Amino acid sequence: MEGGVNMQKKVVHTRVSGELYDELTKKAKKRRVTISNLIRNIVEDSLDLSGEVFGLVDEKIRSKLNREEAILGYQQITLSKDTICDFCANDIAKGSETNIAFLENSAKKLTVCNECKKKQEAEE
């Protein structure tokens, strides 16, 4: 994550078991960093990795849809709980209007945000 001069730092407090704390302490000493820096690095790395994973999953879903399971149609719905778009992995809040994609050769249904629906329709 980029650190700017004007970036306001925030503090996150969390509770961990004694066993986890001991493990964090050992790993921090081994790497010659503070526990705080170790945890910050772990969080930043895991966020970067999760973004890459979502990108790979997005590519796989798109390629699979293009090969095997064309979208037959969409049904617009109002969400009764928070969820994520199956294409871009963006959060979609409870109460939002979104879409369910029905697939031509599958009973599987996908949650598709309005932006991804527009992209899919433009590609067809």
N, CA, C and O atoms as a GROMACS GRO file, in nm:
protein
  496
    1MET      N    1   0.085  -0.118   0.000
    1MET     CA    2   0.000   0.000   0.000
    1MET      C    3   0.088   0.123   0.000
    1MET      O    4   0.190   0.128   0.069
    2GLU      N    5   0.050   0.220  -0.075
    2GLU     CA    6   0.129   0.341  -0.091
    2GLU      C    7   0.116   0.428   0.035
    2GLU      O    8   0.005   0.447   0.085
    3GLY      N    9   0.226   0.478   0.084
    3GLY     CA   10   0.224   0.564   0.201
    3GLY      C   11   0.257   0.706   0.160
    3GLY      O   12   0.369   0.734   0.119
    4GLY      N   13   0.162   0.795   0.172
    4GLY     CA   14   0.185   0.934   0.136
    4GLY      C   15   0.220   1.017   0.256
    4GLY      O   16   0.202   0.974   0.370
    5VAL      N   17   0.272   1.136   0.231
    5VAL     CA   18   0.312   1.226   0.338
    5VAL      C   19   0.190   1.269   0.419
    5VAL      O   20   0.198   1.280   0.541
    6ASN      N   21   0.077   1.293   0.351
    6ASN     CA   22  -0.044   1.340   0.419
    6ASN      C   23  -0.136   1.227   0.462
    6ASN      O   24  -0.248   1.252   0.506
    7MET      N   25  -0.089   1.103   0.450
    7MET     CA   26  -0.172   0.989   0.485
    7MET      C   27  -0.194   0.985   0.636
    7MET      O   28  -0.098   0.980   0.714
    8GLN      N   29  -0.320   0.989   0.677
    8GLN     CA   30  -0.350   0.984   0.819
    8GLN      C   31  -0.350   0.839   0.864
    8GLN      O   32  -0.421   0.756   0.806
    9LYS      N   33  -0.272   0.807   0.965
    9LYS     CA   34  -0.261   0.670   1.014
    9LYS      C   35  -0.374   0.641   1.111
    9LYS      O   36  -0.414   0.727   1.190
   10LYS      N   37  -0.424   0.521   1.104
   10LYS     CA   38  -0.530   0.473   1.193
   10LYS      C   39  -0.475   0.358   1.277
   10LYS      O   40  -0.380   0.291   1.236
   11VAL      N   41  -0.534   0.337   1.391
   11VAL     CA   42  -0.493   0.229   1.481
   11VAL      C   43  -0.603   0.126   1.485
   11VAL      O   44  -0.720   0.159   1.501
   12VAL      N   45  -0.564  -0.001   1.471
   12VAL     CA   46  -0.658  -0.112   1.480
   12VAL      C   47  -0.615  -0.197   1.599
   12VAL      O   48  -0.501  -0.243   1.606
   13HIS      N   49  -0.707  -0.217   1.691
   13HIS     CA   50  -0.680  -0.302   1.807
   13HIS      C   51  -0.747  -0.436   1.786
   13HIS      O   52  -0.858  -0.443   1.731
   14THR      N   53  -0.681  -0.542   1.828
   14THR     CA   54  -0.742  -0.675   1.818
   14THR      C   55  -0.693  -0.763   1.932
   14THR      O   56  -0.584  -0.743   1.985
   15ARG      N   57  -0.775  -0.858   1.968
   15ARG     CA   58  -0.737  -0.954   2.072
   15ARG      C   59  -0.692  -1.083   2.006
   15ARG      O   60  -0.752  -1.129   1.909
   16VAL      N   61  -0.585  -1.141   2.059
   16VAL     CA   62  -0.536  -1.269   2.010
   16VAL      C   63  -0.509  -1.360   2.129
   16VAL      O   64  -0.490  -1.314   2.242
   17SER      N   65  -0.508  -1.488   2.102
   17SER     CA   66  -0.479  -1.584   2.209
   17SER      C   67  -0.332  -1.571   2.250
   17SER      O   68  -0.250  -1.516   2.177
   18GLY      N   69  -0.302  -1.623   2.367
   18GLY     CA   70  -0.163  -1.621   2.413
   18GLY      C   71  -0.073  -1.699   2.320
   18GLY      O   72   0.042  -1.660   2.296
   19GLU      N   73  -0.124  -1.808   2.267
   19GLU     CA   74  -0.048  -1.891   2.174
   19GLU      C   75  -0.016  -1.815   2.046
   19GLU      O   76   0.097  -1.820   1.997
   20LEU      N   77  -0.114  -1.746   1.991
   20LEU     CA   78  -0.093  -1.668   1.870
   20LEU      C   79   0.003  -1.552   1.898
   20LEU      O   80   0.089  -1.523   1.814
   21TYR      N   81  -0.010  -1.488   2.011
   21TYR     CA   82   0.080  -1.379   2.047
   21TYR      C   83   0.225  -1.428   2.054
   21TYR      O   84   0.316  -1.362   2.004
   22ASP      N   85   0.245  -1.545   2.116
   22ASP     CA   86   0.380  -1.602   2.124
   22ASP      C   87   0.436  -1.631   1.985
   22ASP      O   88   0.554  -1.606   1.958
   23GLU      N   89   0.352  -1.683   1.897
   23GLU     CA   90   0.396  -1.713   1.761
   23GLU      C   91   0.431  -1.584   1.686
   23GLU      O   92   0.532  -1.578   1.616
   24LEU      N   93   0.348  -1.481   1.702
   24LEU     CA   94   0.376  -1.352   1.639
   24LEU      C   95   0.507  -1.294   1.691
   24LEU      O   96   0.587  -1.240   1.614
   25THR      N   97   0.529  -1.304   1.821
   25THR     CA   98   0.651  -1.253   1.882
   25THR      C   99   0.774  -1.323   1.824
   25THR      O  100   0.872  -1.257   1.790
   26LYS      N  101   0.768  -1.455   1.813
   26LYS     CA  102   0.881  -1.531   1.757
   26LYS      C  103   0.909  -1.490   1.613
   26LYS      O  104   1.024  -1.469   1.575
   27LYS      N  105   0.804  -1.481   1.533
   27LYS     CA  106   0.822  -1.446   1.392
   27LYS      C  107   0.875  -1.303   1.377
   27LYS      O  108   0.957  -1.276   1.290
   28ALA      N  109   0.827  -1.211   1.462
   28ALA     CA  110   0.875  -1.072   1.456
   28ALA      C  111   1.023  -1.065   1.494
   28ALA      O  112   1.101  -0.995   1.428
   29LYS      N  113   1.063  -1.136   1.597
   29LYS     CA  114   1.204  -1.137   1.638
   29LYS      C  115   1.291  -1.196   1.528
   29LYS      O  116   1.400  -1.146   1.499
   30LYS      N  117   1.242  -1.305   1.465
   30LYS     CA  118   1.317  -1.371   1.359
   30LYS      C  119   1.340  -1.275   1.241
   30LYS      O  120   1.446  -1.278   1.178
   31ARG      N  121   1.241  -1.192   1.212
   31ARG     CA  122   1.251  -1.098   1.100
   31ARG      C  123   1.306  -0.962   1.142
   31ARG      O  124   1.326  -0.873   1.059
   32ARG      N  125   1.331  -0.946   1.273
   32ARG     CA  126   1.385  -0.821   1.328
   32ARG      C  127   1.295  -0.702   1.302
   32ARG      O  128   1.341  -0.594   1.263
   33VAL      N  129   1.164  -0.722   1.323
   33VAL     CA  130   1.066  -0.616   1.312
   33VAL      C  131   0.979  -0.618   1.436
   33VAL      O  132   0.980  -0.715   1.512
   34THR      N  133   0.905  -0.512   1.456
   34THR     CA  134   0.812  -0.509   1.569
   34THR      C  135   0.691  -0.597   1.536
   34THR      O  136   0.666  -0.627   1.419
   35ILE      N  137   0.618  -0.636   1.639
   35ILE     CA  138   0.495  -0.713   1.618
   35ILE      C  139   0.397  -0.632   1.534
   35ILE      O  140   0.330  -0.686   1.446
   36SER      N  141   0.389  -0.504   1.562
   36SER     CA  142   0.299  -0.417   1.488
   36SER      C  143   0.334  -0.416   1.339
   36SER      O  144   0.245  -0.428   1.255
   37ASN      N  145   0.463  -0.403   1.306
   37ASN     CA  146   0.505  -0.404   1.166
   37ASN      C  147   0.479  -0.539   1.101
   37ASN      O  148   0.439  -0.546   0.985
   38LEU      N  149   0.502  -0.646   1.175
   38LEU     CA  150   0.476  -0.779   1.122
   38LEU      C  151   0.328  -0.795   1.086
   38LEU      O  152   0.295  -0.841   0.977
   39ILE      N  153   0.241  -0.756   1.177
   39ILE     CA  154   0.097  -0.767   1.152
   39ILE      C  155   0.055  -0.678   1.036
   39ILE      O  156  -0.024  -0.720   0.951
   40ARG      N  157   0.108  -0.555   1.030
   40ARG     CA  158   0.077  -0.464   0.919
   40ARG      C  159   0.117  -0.526   0.786
   40ARG      O  160   0.042  -0.521   0.689
   41ASN      N  161   0.237  -0.586   0.781
   41ASN     CA  162   0.285  -0.649   0.658
   41ASN      C  163   0.197  -0.768   0.619
   41ASN      O  164   0.165  -0.787   0.502
   42ILE      N  165   0.157  -0.847   0.718
   42ILE     CA  166   0.071  -0.962   0.691
   42ILE      C  167  -0.063  -0.915   0.634
   42ILE      O  168  -0.112  -0.972   0.536
   43VAL      N  169  -0.121  -0.813   0.694
   43VAL     CA  170  -0.251  -0.762   0.647
   43VAL      C  171  -0.238  -0.705   0.506
   43VAL      O  172  -0.320  -0.735   0.419
   44GLU      N  173  -0.135  -0.624   0.482
   44GLU     CA  174  -0.116  -0.566   0.348
   44GLU      C  175  -0.095  -0.675   0.243
   44GLU      O  176  -0.153  -0.669   0.134
   45ASP      N  177  -0.012  -0.774   0.276
   45ASP     CA  178   0.014  -0.883   0.182
   45ASP      C  179  -0.113  -0.964   0.154
   45ASP      O  180  -0.139  -1.002   0.040
   46SER      N  181  -0.191  -0.989   0.258
   46SER     CA  182  -0.312  -1.069   0.237
   46SER      C  183  -0.415  -0.991   0.155
   46SER      O  184  -0.488  -1.050   0.076
   47LEU      N  185  -0.423  -0.858   0.173
   47LEU     CA  186  -0.515  -0.778   0.092
   47LEU      C  187  -0.471  -0.777  -0.054
   47LEU      O  188  -0.554  -0.787  -0.144
   48ASP      N  189  -0.341  -0.764  -0.078
   48ASP     CA  190  -0.290  -0.767  -0.215
   48ASP      C  191  -0.318  -0.903  -0.279
   48ASP      O  192  -0.362  -0.911  -0.394
   49LEU      N  193  -0.294  -1.009  -0.202
   49LEU     CA  194  -0.316  -1.144  -0.253
   49LEU      C  195  -0.463  -1.169  -0.282
   49LEU      O  196  -0.496  -1.229  -0.384
   50SER      N  197  -0.551  -1.124  -0.193
   50SER     CA  198  -0.694  -1.147  -0.216
   50SER      C  199  -0.741  -1.073  -0.341
   50SER      O  200  -0.826  -1.124  -0.414
   51GLY      N  201  -0.687  -0.955  -0.366
   51GLY     CA  202  -0.721  -0.882  -0.489
   51GLY      C  203  -0.678  -0.959  -0.612
   51GLY      O  204  -0.751  -0.965  -0.711
   52GLU      N  205  -0.558  -1.020  -0.607
   52GLU     CA  206  -0.509  -1.099  -0.719
   52GLU      C  207  -0.595  -1.224  -0.738
   52GLU      O  208  -0.625  -1.262  -0.850
   53VAL      N  209  -0.634  -1.287  -0.627
   53VAL     CA  210  -0.718  -1.407  -0.634
   53VAL      C  211  -0.852  -1.374  -0.697
   53VAL      O  212  -0.899  -1.446  -0.785
   54PHE      N  213  -0.915  -1.263  -0.652
   54PHE     CA  214  -1.043  -1.223  -0.712
   54PHE      C  215  -1.026  -1.195  -0.860
   54PHE      O  216  -1.115  -1.228  -0.939
   55GLY      N  217  -0.914  -1.136  -0.900
   55GLY     CA  218  -0.890  -1.110  -1.041
   55GLY      C  219  -0.881  -1.239  -1.121
   55GLY      O  220  -0.935  -1.249  -1.231
   56LEU      N  221  -0.811  -1.338  -1.065
   56LEU     CA  222  -0.800  -1.467  -1.133
   56LEU      C  223  -0.935  -1.537  -1.142
   56LEU      O  224  -0.969  -1.595  -1.245
   57VAL      N  225  -1.012  -1.532  -1.032
   57VAL     CA  226  -1.144  -1.594  -1.031
   57VAL      C  227  -1.233  -1.525  -1.133
   57VAL      O  228  -1.307  -1.592  -1.206
   58ASP      N  229  -1.226  -1.393  -1.139
   58ASP     CA  230  -1.305  -1.317  -1.236
   58ASP      C  231  -1.273  -1.363  -1.378
   58ASP      O  232  -1.364  -1.385  -1.458
   59GLU      N  233  -1.145  -1.378  -1.409
   59GLU     CA  234  -1.105  -1.423  -1.542
   59GLU      C  235  -1.157  -1.563  -1.571
   59GLU      O  236  -1.203  -1.591  -1.682
   60LYS      N  237  -1.149  -1.652  -1.471
   60LYS     CA  238  -1.196  -1.789  -1.491
   60LYS      C  239  -1.346  -1.793  -1.513
   60LYS      O  240  -1.395  -1.866  -1.600
   61ILE      N  241  -1.420  -1.714  -1.436
   61ILE     CA  242  -1.567  -1.711  -1.453
   61ILE      C  243  -1.601  -1.660  -1.592
   61ILE      O  244  -1.685  -1.718  -1.661
   62ARG      N  245  -1.537  -1.552  -1.634
   62ARG     CA  246  -1.566  -1.497  -1.767
   62ARG      C  247  -1.533  -1.597  -1.878
   62ARG      O  248  -1.612  -1.615  -1.970
   63SER      N  249  -1.418  -1.662  -1.869
   63SER     CA  250  -1.381  -1.755  -1.975
   63SER      C  251  -1.473  -1.876  -1.975
   63SER      O  252  -1.508  -1.927  -2.082
   64LYS      N  253  -1.512  -1.922  -1.858
   64LYS     CA  254  -1.603  -2.037  -1.852
   64LYS      C  255  -1.739  -1.999  -1.908
   64LYS      O  256  -1.799  -2.076  -1.983
   65LEU      N  257  -1.788  -1.881  -1.874
   65LEU     CA  258  -1.916  -1.836  -1.929
   65LEU      C  259  -1.909  -1.825  -2.080
   65LEU      O  260  -2.003  -1.864  -2.150
   66ASN      N  261  -1.800  -1.774  -2.131
   66ASN     CA  262  -1.786  -1.758  -2.275
   66ASN      C  263  -1.781  -1.892  -2.347
   66ASN      O  264  -1.828  -1.904  -2.460
   67ARG      N  265  -1.724  -1.994  -2.281
   67ARG     CA  266  -1.710  -2.124  -2.344
   67ARG      C  267  -1.834  -2.211  -2.328
   67ARG      O  268  -1.880  -2.271  -2.425
   68GLU      N  269  -1.888  -2.219  -2.206
   68GLU     CA  270  -1.988  -2.321  -2.177
   68GLU      C  271  -2.125  -2.268  -2.139
   68GLU      O  272  -2.227  -2.326  -2.178
   69GLU      N  273  -2.129  -2.162  -2.064
   69GLU     CA  274  -2.254  -2.124  -2.001
   69GLU      C  275  -2.290  -1.980  -2.034
   69GLU      O  276  -2.267  -1.889  -1.953
   70ALA      N  277  -2.346  -1.959  -2.148
   70ALA     CA  278  -2.387  -1.824  -2.186
   70ALA      C  279  -2.501  -1.779  -2.095
   70ALA      O  280  -2.582  -1.860  -2.049
   71ILE      N  281  -2.505  -1.650  -2.069
   71ILE     CA  282  -2.612  -1.595  -1.986
   71ILE      C  283  -2.740  -1.592  -2.069
   71ILE      O  284  -2.746  -1.531  -2.176
   72LEU      N  285  -2.842  -1.658  -2.017
   72LEU     CA  286  -2.971  -1.664  -2.083
   72LEU      C  287  -3.050  -1.536  -2.061
   72LEU      O  288  -3.117  -1.487  -2.152
   73GLY      N  289  -3.042  -1.483  -1.939
   73GLY     CA  290  -3.113  -1.360  -1.908
   73GLY      C  291  -3.084  -1.314  -1.767
   73GLY      O  292  -3.014  -1.381  -1.691
   74TYR      N  293  -3.140  -1.199  -1.731
   74TYR     CA  294  -3.120  -1.139  -1.600
   74TYR      C  295  -3.255  -1.113  -1.534
   74TYR      O  296  -3.355  -1.089  -1.602
   75GLN      N  297  -3.257  -1.118  -1.402
   75GLN     CA  298  -3.373  -1.078  -1.324
   75GLN      C  299  -3.323  -0.976  -1.223
   75GLN      O  300  -3.232  -1.004  -1.145
   76GLN      N  301  -3.382  -0.856  -1.224
   76GLN     CA  302  -3.341  -0.755  -1.128
   76GLN      C  303  -3.407  -0.786  -0.994
   76GLN      O  304  -3.526  -0.820  -0.989
   77ILE      N  305  -3.330  -0.774  -0.886
   77ILE     CA  306  -3.380  -0.801  -0.752
   77ILE      C  307  -3.334  -0.691  -0.656
   77ILE      O  308  -3.242  -0.616  -0.686
   78THR      N  309  -3.401  -0.685  -0.540
   78THR     CA  310  -3.358  -0.600  -0.430
   78THR      C  311  -3.298  -0.692  -0.324
   78THR      O  312  -3.364  -0.785  -0.279
   79LEU      N  313  -3.175  -0.667  -0.286
   79LEU     CA  314  -3.105  -0.756  -0.193
   79LEU      C  315  -3.162  -0.747  -0.052
   79LEU      O  316  -3.193  -0.638  -0.004
   80SER      N  317  -3.175  -0.861   0.012
   80SER     CA  318  -3.219  -0.864   0.151
   80SER      C  319  -3.100  -0.880   0.246
   80SER      O  320  -3.118  -0.878   0.368
   81LYS      N  321  -2.979  -0.895   0.190
   81LYS     CA  322  -2.856  -0.899   0.271
   81LYS      C  323  -2.740  -0.855   0.184
   81LYS      O  324  -2.749  -0.855   0.061
   82ASP      N  325  -2.630  -0.818   0.248
   82ASP     CA  326  -2.510  -0.779   0.176
   82ASP      C  327  -2.455  -0.899   0.100
   82ASP      O  328  -2.464  -1.013   0.147
   83THR      N  329  -2.398  -0.875  -0.017
   83THR     CA  330  -2.335  -0.982  -0.095
   83THR      C  331  -2.226  -0.921  -0.182
   83THR      O  332  -2.196  -0.802  -0.170
   84ILE      N  333  -2.167  -1.001  -0.270
   84ILE     CA  334  -2.067  -0.950  -0.363
   84ILE      C  335  -2.105  -0.991  -0.505
   84ILE      O  336  -2.176  -1.089  -0.526
   85CYS      N  337  -2.056  -0.915  -0.600
   85CYS     CA  338  -2.076  -0.947  -0.742
   85CYS      C  339  -1.988  -1.066  -0.778
   85CYS      O  340  -1.870  -1.070  -0.743
   86ASP      N  341  -2.046  -1.164  -0.846
   86ASP     CA  342  -1.969  -1.282  -0.886
   86ASP      C  343  -1.868  -1.253  -0.997
   86ASP      O  344  -1.782  -1.337  -1.024
   87PHE      N  345  -1.876  -1.136  -1.061
   87PHE     CA  346  -1.781  -1.101  -1.165
   87PHE      C  347  -1.666  -1.016  -1.112
   87PHE      O  348  -1.550  -1.050  -1.134
   88CYS      N  349  -1.695  -0.906  -1.043
   88CYS     CA  350  -1.589  -0.813  -1.002
   88CYS      C  351  -1.556  -0.821  -0.853
   88CYS      O  352  -1.459  -0.760  -0.809
   89ALA      N  353  -1.634  -0.896  -0.776
   89ALA     CA  354  -1.614  -0.914  -0.633
   89ALA      C  355  -1.634  -0.786  -0.552
   89ALA      O  356  -1.592  -0.778  -0.437
   90ASN      N  357  -1.698  -0.684  -0.611
   90ASN     CA  358  -1.730  -0.564  -0.536
   90ASN      C  359  -1.847  -0.592  -0.443
   90ASN      O  360  -1.935  -0.671  -0.474
   91ASP      N  361  -1.846  -0.525  -0.329
   91ASP     CA  362  -1.956  -0.538  -0.233
   91ASP      C  363  -2.083  -0.477  -0.290
   91ASP      O  364  -2.080  -0.373  -0.356
   92ILE      N  365  -2.196  -0.545  -0.263
   92ILE     CA  366  -2.327  -0.491  -0.299
   92ILE      C  367  -2.408  -0.489  -0.170
   92ILE      O  368  -2.428  -0.594  -0.107
   93ALA      N  369  -2.454  -0.372  -0.129
   93ALA     CA  370  -2.518  -0.353   0.001
   93ALA      C  371  -2.663  -0.401   0.002
   93ALA      O  372  -2.733  -0.398  -0.099
   94LYS      N  373  -2.705  -0.444   0.118
   94LYS     CA  374  -2.844  -0.480   0.142
   94LYS      C  375  -2.933  -0.363   0.098
   94LYS      O  376  -2.902  -0.247   0.125
   95GLY      N  377  -3.044  -0.395   0.031
   95GLY     CA  378  -3.137  -0.293  -0.016
   95GLY      C  379  -3.105  -0.241  -0.155
   95GLY      O  380  -3.186  -0.169  -0.214
   96SER      N  381  -2.989  -0.277  -0.208
   96SER     CA  382  -2.950  -0.233  -0.342
   96SER      C  383  -3.024  -0.313  -0.448
   96SER      O  384  -3.059  -0.430  -0.429
   97GLU      N  385  -3.045  -0.247  -0.562
   97GLU     CA  386  -3.098  -0.317  -0.679
   97GLU      C  387  -2.980  -0.384  -0.748
   97GLU      O  388  -2.879  -0.318  -0.775
   98THR      N  389  -2.990  -0.512  -0.776
   98THR     CA  390  -2.885  -0.584  -0.848
   98THR      C  391  -2.951  -0.688  -0.937
   98THR      O  392  -3.073  -0.688  -0.953
   99ASN      N  393  -2.871  -0.776  -0.994
   99ASN     CA  394  -2.924  -0.869  -1.094
   99ASN      C  395  -2.882  -1.012  -1.063
   99ASN      O  396  -2.774  -1.038  -1.011
  100ILE      N  397  -2.971  -1.104  -1.097
  100ILE     CA  398  -2.939  -1.246  -1.096
  100ILE      C  399  -2.926  -1.288  -1.241
  100ILE      O  400  -3.017  -1.264  -1.321
  101ALA      N  401  -2.814  -1.350  -1.276
  101ALA     CA  402  -2.793  -1.400  -1.412
  101ALA      C  403  -2.832  -1.547  -1.416
  101ALA      O  404  -2.784  -1.627  -1.334
  102PHE      N  405  -2.918  -1.582  -1.509
  102PHE     CA  406  -2.957  -1.721  -1.531
  102PHE      C  407  -2.875  -1.774  -1.648
  102PHE      O  408  -2.867  -1.711  -1.753
  103LEU      N  409  -2.814  -1.889  -1.628
  103LEU     CA  410  -2.724  -1.944  -1.729
  103LEU      C  411  -2.797  -2.043  -1.819
  103LEU      O  412  -2.888  -2.114  -1.775
  104GLU      N  413  -2.755  -2.047  -1.943
  104GLU     CA  414  -2.823  -2.127  -2.045
  104GLU      C  415  -2.817  -2.277  -2.016
  104GLU      O  416  -2.919  -2.346  -2.029
  105ASN      N  417  -2.702  -2.328  -1.979
  105ASN     CA  418  -2.686  -2.474  -1.963
  105ASN      C  419  -2.655  -2.514  -1.820
  105ASN      O  420  -2.585  -2.612  -1.797
  106SER      N  421  -2.706  -2.439  -1.724
  106SER     CA  422  -2.676  -2.467  -1.585
  106SER      C  423  -2.785  -2.413  -1.495
  106SER      O  424  -2.851  -2.314  -1.528
  107ALA      N  425  -2.805  -2.480  -1.381
  107ALA     CA  426  -2.901  -2.430  -1.283
  107ALA      C  427  -2.837  -2.324  -1.194
  107ALA      O  428  -2.905  -2.259  -1.114
  108LYS      N  429  -2.705  -2.308  -1.208
  108LYS     CA  430  -2.632  -2.210  -1.127
  108LYS      C  431  -2.678  -2.069  -1.162
  108LYS      O  432  -2.705  -2.039  -1.278
  109LYS      N  433  -2.686  -1.984  -1.061
  109LYS     CA  434  -2.722  -1.844  -1.081
  109LYS      C  435  -2.609  -1.757  -1.028
  109LYS      O  436  -2.544  -1.792  -0.929
  110LEU      N  437  -2.586  -1.645  -1.093
  110LEU     CA  438  -2.480  -1.554  -1.052
  110LEU      C  439  -2.538  -1.421  -1.010
  110LEU      O  440  -2.634  -1.372  -1.070
  111THR      N  441  -2.478  -1.362  -0.906
  111THR     CA  442  -2.514  -1.226  -0.866
  111THR      C  443  -2.427  -1.132  -0.948
  111THR      O  444  -2.304  -1.144  -0.948
  112VAL      N  445  -2.490  -1.038  -1.019
  112VAL     CA  446  -2.418  -0.950  -1.111
  112VAL      C  447  -2.456  -0.806  -1.081
  112VAL      O  448  -2.573  -0.769  -1.089
  113CYS      N  449  -2.356  -0.724  -1.046
  113CYS     CA  450  -2.383  -0.582  -1.021
  113CYS      C  451  -2.422  -0.514  -1.152
  113CYS      O  452  -2.398  -0.568  -1.260
  114ASN      N  453  -2.481  -0.397  -1.142
  114ASN     CA  454  -2.529  -0.325  -1.260
  114ASN      C  455  -2.415  -0.292  -1.357
  114ASN      O  456  -2.435  -0.297  -1.479
  115GLU      N  457  -2.296  -0.256  -1.304
  115GLU     CA  458  -2.184  -0.222  -1.391
  115GLU      C  459  -2.138  -0.343  -1.472
  115GLU      O  460  -2.112  -0.332  -1.591
  116CYS      N  461  -2.129  -0.460  -1.407
  116CYS     CA  462  -2.087  -0.580  -1.478
  116CYS      C  463  -2.194  -0.626  -1.577
  116CYS      O  464  -2.161  -0.680  -1.683
  117LYS      N  465  -2.320  -0.606  -1.543
  117LYS     CA  466  -2.427  -0.641  -1.637
  117LYS      C  467  -2.413  -0.559  -1.764
  117LYS      O  468  -2.425  -0.611  -1.874
  118LYS      N  469  -2.387  -0.429  -1.748
  118LYS     CA  470  -2.368  -0.342  -1.865
  118LYS      C  471  -2.250  -0.389  -1.949
  118LYS      O  472  -2.257  -0.391  -2.072
  119LYS      N  473  -2.140  -0.426  -1.882
  119LYS     CA  474  -2.021  -0.475  -1.955
  119LYS      C  475  -2.053  -0.604  -2.030
  119LYS      O  476  -2.014  -0.619  -2.145
  120GLN      N  477  -2.124  -0.696  -1.964
  120GLN     CA  478  -2.160  -0.822  -2.028
  120GLN      C  479  -2.249  -0.800  -2.149
  120GLN      O  480  -2.230  -0.863  -2.254
  121GLU      N  481  -2.345  -0.712  -2.135
  121GLU     CA  482  -2.437  -0.685  -2.246
  121GLU      C  483  -2.365  -0.617  -2.363
  121GLU      O  484  -2.399  -0.640  -2.479
  122ALA      N  485  -2.265  -0.534  -2.331
  122ALA     CA  486  -2.188  -0.468  -2.437
  122ALA      C  487  -2.099  -0.567  -2.512
  122ALA      O  488  -2.073  -0.550  -2.631
  123GLU      N  489  -2.053  -0.671  -2.442
  123GLU     CA  490  -1.966  -0.771  -2.505
  123GLU      C  491  -2.043  -0.867  -2.594
  123GLU      O  492  -1.985  -0.926  -2.685
  124GLU      N  493  -2.172  -0.883  -2.570
  124GLU     CA  494  -2.252  -0.980  -2.646
  124GLU      C  495  -2.286  -0.932  -2.784
  124GLU      O  496  -2.352  -1.004  -2.859
   0.00000   0.00000   0.00000
